[in-house]
Amino acid sequence: MRRGRRAAALALVLAACGLKNDPVAPELVRPLPPAKLAAASTRDGVELRWRRPTAYTGGGRMRDLSGFDVERAAGAAGPFAKVGTLALGDQQRFRQERDLAWTDREVEHGTEYVYRVIAFTTDGSRSVPSTSVRIRYVPPSPAASRDDE
C-alpha cells in the first residue's frame, strides 16, 4: 500500500513538471518601445510625455511592464546616459495609465538636450529605445506662466 502511494505521488509530480507551452524566443517577449515621445519646457524643467506600450515584440498582450528608464544626451552628438526612472505600480489594475509623463529638473537654460525612453518588464527584459526627441530648454516667462494659471 505504501508503495502504491509513492507511485501515485511520483506520477502526480512528474505530470506537473515539464513545459506547458512551446518555448518563446527572448526577443519576442521584449516590450515594444514607448511611442509618441514629446518634450516641452516648463517652469520645473523639461517635461517628457509618451504612450505606454501594451504588447510584446512578438504581439502578445503585456501585463508585466515595470517601468521606464529615461536617457539624455547633451546635444545630438553626445552619448546617452540614464537620468531617471519612472516606476509603475499598476500591473494589477484593470485600467492602466496609457499616457505617462516625467520631468527632468536637472536642466540648464539655453542648453539643447536629446531624450529617449526605454521600457522594462518585471523580469528585466528591456525594449529598444523610443525615437528620440530634441529640445532646447527655455523656461516660460513668469508673465506667461501667470496667464496659464
C-alpha positions as CSV (number, residue, x, y, z in Angstrom):
1,M,0.0,0.0,0.0
2,R,2.8,2.4,0.9
3,R,4.5,1.6,-2.4
4,G,1.2,2.4,-4.3
5,R,1.0,5.8,-2.6
6,R,4.6,6.6,-3.6
7,A,4.0,5.6,-7.1
8,A,0.8,7.8,-7.3
9,A,2.7,10.8,-5.7
10,L,5.6,10.3,-8.1
11,A,3.1,10.2,-11.1
12,L,1.5,13.4,-9.9
13,V,4.8,15.2,-9.6
14,L,6.0,14.1,-12.9
15,A,2.8,15.0,-14.6
16,A,3.0,18.6,-13.2
17,C,6.6,19.0,-14.4
18,G,7.6,20.0,-17.9
19,L,6.7,22.6,-20.5
20,K,3.1,23.6,-20.8
21,N,3.6,25.8,-23.9
22,D,6.2,25.9,-26.6
23,P,9.3,27.9,-25.7
24,V,9.3,31.5,-26.8
25,A,12.5,33.3,-28.0
26,P,13.6,36.1,-25.7
27,E,13.4,38.7,-28.5
28,L,9.7,38.0,-28.8
29,V,8.9,38.9,-25.2
30,R,10.6,42.2,-25.1
31,P,8.2,45.2,-24.6
32,L,7.6,47.4,-27.6
33,P,9.3,50.8,-27.3
34,P,7.3,53.7,-25.9
35,A,5.5,55.7,-28.6
36,K,4.8,59.4,-29.2
37,L,7.7,60.8,-27.1
38,A,7.3,64.6,-26.8
39,A,9.2,67.2,-24.8
40,A,8.2,70.7,-23.5
41,S,9.9,73.4,-21.5
42,T,8.2,74.1,-18.2
43,R,9.0,76.1,-15.1
44,D,10.1,72.9,-13.4
45,G,12.3,71.6,-16.3
46,V,11.9,69.5,-19.4
47,E,8.6,67.6,-19.3
48,L,8.6,64.4,-21.3
49,R,5.4,62.6,-22.3
50,W,4.9,59.3,-24.0
51,R,2.5,56.5,-24.7
52,R,2.9,53.2,-22.8
53,P,3.4,50.0,-24.8
54,T,0.8,47.4,-24.3
55,A,2.3,44.5,-26.2
56,Y,5.5,42.4,-26.6
57,T,7.5,42.5,-29.8
58,G,6.0,39.1,-30.6
59,G,2.5,40.5,-30.5
60,G,1.3,39.1,-27.1
61,R,-0.5,41.4,-24.6
62,M,1.8,42.7,-21.9
63,R,0.8,42.7,-18.3
64,D,4.2,42.8,-16.5
65,L,5.5,46.3,-17.6
66,S,7.5,47.5,-14.6
67,G,8.8,51.0,-15.6
68,F,10.8,53.2,-17.9
69,D,14.4,54.4,-17.9
70,V,14.8,58.0,-19.3
71,E,18.1,58.7,-21.1
72,R,19.5,62.0,-22.1
73,A,22.3,63.3,-24.3
74,A,23.7,66.8,-24.3
75,G,23.3,67.7,-27.9
76,A,22.9,65.5,-30.9
77,A,26.4,64.0,-30.8
78,G,26.7,63.3,-27.1
79,P,26.4,59.7,-25.7
80,F,23.1,58.9,-23.8
81,A,23.2,58.5,-20.1
82,K,20.4,57.4,-17.7
83,V,18.9,60.4,-15.9
84,G,15.8,58.9,-14.3
85,T,13.4,56.1,-13.9
86,L,9.6,56.1,-13.8
87,A,8.5,53.0,-11.9
88,L,5.0,51.6,-12.4
89,G,2.8,50.0,-9.8
90,D,-0.4,49.5,-11.8
91,Q,0.2,46.0,-13.2
92,Q,-2.8,44.5,-11.3
93,R,-5.2,47.3,-12.1
94,F,-7.9,46.7,-14.7
95,R,-7.3,50.0,-16.4
96,Q,-3.7,51.1,-16.6
97,E,-2.4,54.6,-17.4
98,R,-1.7,54.9,-21.1
99,D,-0.1,58.3,-21.3
100,L,2.8,58.9,-18.9
101,A,5.0,61.9,-18.0
102,W,8.3,62.6,-16.3
103,T,10.1,65.9,-15.7
104,D,13.9,66.3,-15.9
105,R,14.6,69.0,-13.3
106,E,18.4,69.0,-13.8
107,V,18.5,71.2,-16.9
108,E,20.2,74.5,-17.7
109,H,18.6,77.4,-19.6
110,G,19.5,77.5,-23.3
111,T,21.0,74.0,-23.4
112,E,20.0,71.6,-26.0
113,Y,19.1,68.0,-24.9
114,V,18.1,64.8,-26.7
115,Y,15.9,62.3,-24.8
116,R,14.8,58.7,-25.3
117,V,12.9,56.3,-23.2
118,I,13.3,52.5,-22.7
119,A,10.6,50.3,-21.2
120,F,11.4,47.3,-19.0
121,T,9.4,44.4,-17.5
122,T,9.4,42.9,-14.0
123,D,11.9,40.2,-15.2
124,G,14.3,42.8,-16.6
125,S,13.5,42.5,-20.3
126,R,14.1,45.8,-22.0
127,S,12.7,47.4,-25.1
128,V,14.8,49.1,-27.8
129,P,14.9,52.9,-27.2
130,S,12.0,55.0,-28.3
131,T,12.5,57.5,-31.0
132,S,14.5,60.4,-29.7
133,V,13.2,64.0,-29.1
134,R,15.3,67.1,-29.1
135,I,14.6,70.3,-27.2
136,R,16.4,73.5,-26.2
137,Y,15.4,74.3,-22.6
138,V,13.9,77.7,-22.4
139,P,11.5,78.0,-19.4
140,P,8.4,80.1,-20.0
141,S,8.5,83.7,-18.8
142,P,6.9,84.4,-15.4
143,A,4.2,86.5,-17.2
144,A,3.2,83.7,-19.5
145,S,3.1,81.3,-16.5
146,R,0.7,83.6,-14.6
147,D,-1.6,83.8,-17.7
148,D,-1.9,80.0,-17.7
149,E,-3.0,79.7,-14.1
